[in-house]
Amino acid sequence: MENNFRYSFNEKRYHTFNYYLKTHYNGKVAKVIIDAGFTCPNRDGSKAYGGCIFCSSKGSGDSNVSLSDSVLKQYSDNKEVMDLKWENSFYIPYFQSYSNTYGPLDRIKEMIEPFIHMDEVAEIAIATRCDCLSDEIIEYLNEVCKYKPVWLELGLQTSNDRTGEYINRQYTYNDFKEAVYRLKETDIKVCAHIINGLPYETMEIMLKTVKDISVLPLDGVKIHMLHIIKGTKLAEFYKDRPFNIISREEYIELVVEQLRYLKPEIVIQRLTGDPLKEDLIAPEWVLNKTTILNDIDKLMRKKDVYQGDLYHE
């Protein structure tokens, strides 16, 4: 069965981040996770609501980086380890935990500017929320794009506002859309995060999230399976009132179908997450990341489907 997907070097039938990076930089590019010590408006200040129910004390990050170290030391230490695996690599400082544009502009500049003129830094990735993007922050990040491409990774999780209220997200799908269209007027790249398996969502609701975002001017998408992590409000809810967790097979079927509605140009940065085993309550099957990705590839070949083959303008 011939693979005619144009954004692939191999058997992949979706637009992998690896393909995007290799075609832009002609070499190995690795993300370096950095914790810049930010929090988020859902946890901090006068509008604090306790955070999203799935979010742990580490924010959305799964790494064990040390917050006591400066951003440059975190970068250098992680890069040193990666240099042993890959020579002459490029790197992406990835500010992952919490909302890294929630704060004064001067602090955001302190986070980013050490990396702007590093030759080995290919791009800069910043995880944040749609309600943490003032005009001055967007203007600054757009200026940074003159030196390095900037990815803003925006957590959406679901386009269903009823679920959004249940997970205590504290912004609407319309808020998310408005942020994406504001960013479209700049050179900043936008990657949306969605989560499959949120409590009480049906397969139809999860698929609708992808159909909804497929018409937005996005550059990338990350798809995650819900992780129930120790110490979260979600863990408490799950203990008191266990809800159905989709199976590994259901997840793979769903992801394949979701990919079909995303236009081929969108870079798929993730199709599953990397929880820390010691923190994970459920589902255990997410720990086998490689086999999940392999089975997604197998099912796409078996069905002879591709990313975007059901996408329509």
N, C-alpha and C positions, 0 to 999 in steps of 0.2 A: 504494500500500500504506500504509494508515493506521498511524501510530505511536501506540499506546495506552499506552506506558510512562509511568508517572506521575511519575517523577523526571527529567524532561527538558523543556527549553524548545524543543528543536529536533528534529533527526533522530536524535539519539543514543538508543540503546536500552539504555544502561547508566547507572548513577547516577554522573555525573561529579562530581569535586571542584568544578568550576566551578559546577555547579547547587547543590551544598550551600552554597558560600560566598555566592552571589548571593541565595539564599533566606533566609540568615541575616543578611546584612549589607547587602543592597540596594545593592551597589556593587562596585567592583573591589577584590579582595584578592590580594596578591602575597606569595610566600614570599621571605624574605631569608636567604640561607645564611650561617651564622656558624660558625667553627671555634673552639671554646672551649678547645682544647688538651688534651682528654682522650685517653686511650688505651683499652685494653680488657684484661680479665683473660686473654685468649687470647694476648696479646703481652707482658704486663707482670707482674712480681712472681714469686712462688715457683711459681705455677701456669701460668706462661707456656708455651705450646705452639707459638709461632711464627705464630699467626694463621690465619684461614681462608685457604685456598689461592688464592682469587680476589681477596683484599683487597690493595690497593696500599699504598704508603707514606702515602697520603692517607686511609687508612681506606676507607670506602665512599663517600666524597664525590668528586664529579667537578669541583668548582669550583677556582678559583685564588685563593681568599681568602688574605690574609696573616695567618699565625699571630702575627706580631710585633705586630699591632694588637690593642687591647682589643676585647672583644665590642661595646661601645658604638660604637667607631670603625668596626668592620666594618659594623655595622648602619647607621650614619649614612652611610657612604660608598656602600653599596649602595642605600640608600633614596634618596639624592640622585639617583642615576642613574635609578631607577624613577620618581621624581617628575616627571622630564622627559617620560616616556611617558604617565603617568596622573596627573591632578590629583585631589586629595582622596581618595586611595586609603587602604585599610587594609592592614596588613602582619602577616605571621606570622614572627617570628624563628624560624629553623629551625636547630637545632643538629644538624648532619648527620654529621660525621666521627666514626668510632669509636663508643665507648659512653659517652654523656654523663651517665650516672648511676653510672659507675664511679669513685668517689672519695668523699671525706668530704662529709657533708651541708653543711658550711659553704661548701665550694667550689661545690657545686651551687646553693646560695642566691645566691652571688656572680654566678653565670652568669645566673640567672633574674630576680632581683629588680629590676634596672634597667628591666625591661620591663613589670612588673606594672601600673603606674599610667600608662602612656603611652596617651593617648586613641586614637592611630592604630593601636595594636597590637590586632588582633582576637583572635588566639589565639597559643599558643606550642606549637611542635612540637619533640620531643626524640627523636633516634634513639638506641637502646640495645639491650641484650641482656636476655634473660629471667633471666639469672643475675646481674644487677646491680641488683636491686630489693629492697633491705632494707625491713623494715617501716617504719623511720623515714623513708626516702626516699619510699615510697608515701604515708605519712601527710602529709608535707610537700607533695608534688605535689597531693594531694587538697585541701589548704588553699588552694593557688594557684588551684584551680578556682573558688573564691569570687570571684576577681577577673577571671580570664581562663580560657577553656577550654584544657585541656592535652591534646595528643595525644602519646602514647608510641608510637613506631614501633619495633616489635620484629622483628628479623631472624629469620625461620624458614628461608627458602630452600626447604626440602623437609620433608615429614613422614616421609620414608623415612630411618630411622636408619642404615641401611647407607651411604647417600650422605652422611649427616651425618658419619659417621666418615671417609669418603674426603676430604671437603672440610675436615676438621679443625675442625669446628664446636665441639666440646667441650661440647655439651649435647644432650639428647634431645628428641624431640617431646613426651614426657610432661612434661619440665621447662617447655617452652613453654606447654603447655596449663594447667599449674598456675599459671603467672604470669598468664595471661589470666583465669582464674577468680578469682584474688586481686584483680586490677584491676577486675573486674566489680562488686565490692563497693564501689567508689568512684565518683566522678564523672569520673574520667580516661577519655578516649577512647583506644581501642587500634587501631592500624593494623598489620597483619601484612605483612611483605615476603616474597615468594616469587620464586624464580628458575627460569625455564624453560631447559632446555638444559644442565643440569649433567651432568658426564661420566657416561656409561653409563646415564643414566635413559631409560626408554622413554616414549612418549606416555602410556601407561596409568599409569605411576608419577607423571608430572607432573599428570595429571588427578586422580589419587587425592589428591594434596596438597590440591587445591582442595576435593574432596569432604570431606576430613577437616576442613579449617578452616571449611567452610560451616556446621557445626553449633555452632561456638564463638561466644561472645558478642562478636563483633568489630564495630567501628564502621567500619573501613576496611581496604582491601587495596591493596597495590602489587604489580604484576606486572612483572617485569623479564626481559629476555633475558640470558643469560650473556655477559659481556664478558671476553675474554681480554686482559688489560692487561699492558703491558711491566713488567718488574721484579717480577712476582708468581711464586709457586711454581707456580701454574696454567700460566703461560707456559712455565716450564721443563718441566713434565710434557707439555704440548702439543707442544713441540719434540721431546722424546724419544720420546713415544708418542702421536701425533696421534689424537684421538678424533673421532667423528662430530659435526658441528655441525648442528643442525636448520636447515632452509632458511627463508627469509622466508615462503614460502607455508605451510609446516608450522606456523610460529609463529602466523601469523594464524588458521589453522584451529583451532589448539589454544586460543588465547586466547578465541575466540568460544565454544568449547565450555566452557571454564572459567567464563566469565561466566554461562553458563546455570545453573550449580550454586550460584552465590552469591546469597543472598537479596537482593531488590531494595533493601532498606534500607541495605545496606552501601555506603559511599562508595568508589568506585574512584579512588584518587588518582593512579595511574599504570598505563599499559599497555605502556610501554617506557621505556628509560633514555636518558641523555644522556652518552655517553662522550666524552672529549676525543679528537679525531681523532689527535693526535700520540701519544697513549698506546695507542691501540687496535691490537691484532694481528688479531683476528677476533671476530665476523664483520663484514665491512664494511657489510653491508646495514642494520645498526642505526643508521647515521648518518643515514638518511633517515626521521626520526621522523614527520614530518607525513604522508608517504605511507603509512606503516604504519598510523597511526591512521585515515586515510581509508579504507584498504582493510578494516580491521576493521568500520567502519561499513557499507561496501558489502556485505560478506559477511553481516552480521546482517540487513540489509534483504533481500538476495537469498534468505536462508533463512527470513525472517520469524520471527526468534527474538529473545528479550529476556533481559536479566539476570534470573536467577531462575526462568525458565520450566521448569527441571528440578529446582528446589529443593523438597525435601520435609522437613518437620519430623522 
